[in-house]
């Protein structure tokens, strides 16, 4: 049972600490901040990706594609241009001209001329080199071979006769050999007078070499580079299998038409087209014509190839974003912990403080209870020295007593003593101080008074003189603490049949007879103080009692009690008036009336001093 | 010597000793739990003042509506010190003000005055209405 109880407590306290560590507000802030950061990073990443992509595409279209196509075109043109030069050189060669002119009869010249043709072909890496004489129709090819005699009826020889008639120093003839999957470009130069040429000479070059260069120059694996003729037939491609096919096998018809029908000069300004292919992919395409032929170079590149390099940018951005995110979350965690920690400490300290305060409060309450218990016991002790009801009735007959210590115990005392038959003493004493110190005093004073009376002294003035002497002797036995200077005020009456003798030390006697109140002030001296002489004398005042006389003794607590509108002491005049106003009830009833009058006067003020009033009528 | 200033509370009077003008004023009710403890600093201060100043001119203004027994003992002790100074030839004047309606205060003042020879004026103050 105990174990499960402890577990429960432990769990409870843990929950409490967690709620401090992971304050709901902090978590909310962190989550919100992380969300904002994620959003910001994603936004930044995407924006920069799109900007980069657009820039890449833009650059691709305006620069890269154009650059590629131009460099290829330049290569094609320069290859053909060089071949053209070579053919012209052959055409102008005097040995060849002379040999042809002599109808190939001169053997020496013939050998020299054939050597030249051979050297041109082998040294300058041409596929073919040839001389075809218009005089003999002999076709001399590289390797000094006479391979054909041209006939006007042979369609394969038509290029020769067309060249002779062209009147142009150089003609370009393209021959696609489907068997070799190769296109040969022949550059035919006329020898002799252009109007009446004697032969056609030249070189043939294979464009297959260019295909390799195409492969090197293009970007990406899915891109294609084609050299197409005016009909759209592919003569050359980076992919040899494309050779001999048509462009519309690879691009949509509308694109094909646009390229073929474009007769504008695109040699200086290549055109860029963007289209979507059959697979739904975006493709960029650029084309231009070559300078040396009316062929067009077409370069086609799928968009995804061109922006493939963006993939790594995308990946890098994502990785960077992720790292930034993790760092931010980490920083937030640290910061929030740093913020939460002092708060947590403060809460723990507060908790601890509250615990301590509760502990102290409990201790104080205990202490207070102990003190109250102790004083409560003291109160019972003090009450035990006060005259009992029986004693009071026996001595005073009709009487009332108001005894209200300001605290539980007090420095006020009423005292009665029967001296002999028909003779008794009654006194009201106000010792300095109240509460516990006052109560100590009353205990001492009670003993001293009893002691004095025990020594058969019943003269009030003498009793006061003796009380002064004995009290001084009791309280000021040494001079160590001069500030301790205590004493008392007292009013004492001896009632002996119809005679009342009063002696007072700062406490007067009020006598109500009919509608008058007589005040006997007594002496203006206190009793027991350090500076007083040991043999103080007091005055006895004698009063002959008549029936209906009522006597009142009060300590200054009643008369000095503040209250009323102006917060002034109750005052003696008001007290005398209060006594006068009391109706002629039994005295014990007058007690309540006096108490009521005082309570009304005090209002909300607290009792300032101990209050004792005694009223009696002698029978 | 520096002036002495003790703030007023519900049960103790305000005490202000203006050294420059040689005026001591005590104003307010006096019924502390331990009157001697409350007045002790004033006694010590006054002793020092009387010792230091060769030509003591001191005027005291009392305005105390209520004094409990032990406080009145202290006031008496204070007055006795001044009485001694007066008798030693120093100039001391006591002004005691009381509320015209407060007979207890008047009686109290008269009791104090009774045993003293130094100049002691008792002046009633009409309540402000």
Interface residues (C-beta under 8 A of the other chain):
Chain A: X430 X432 X433 X435 X483 X484 X485 X489 X524 X526 X529 X556 X559 X560 X562 X566 X567 X568 X569 X571 X572 X573 X608 X609
Chain B: X29 X31 X33 X36 X40 X65 X66 X68 X69 X70 X73 X99 X101 X102 X103 X104 X105 X107 X111 X114 X127
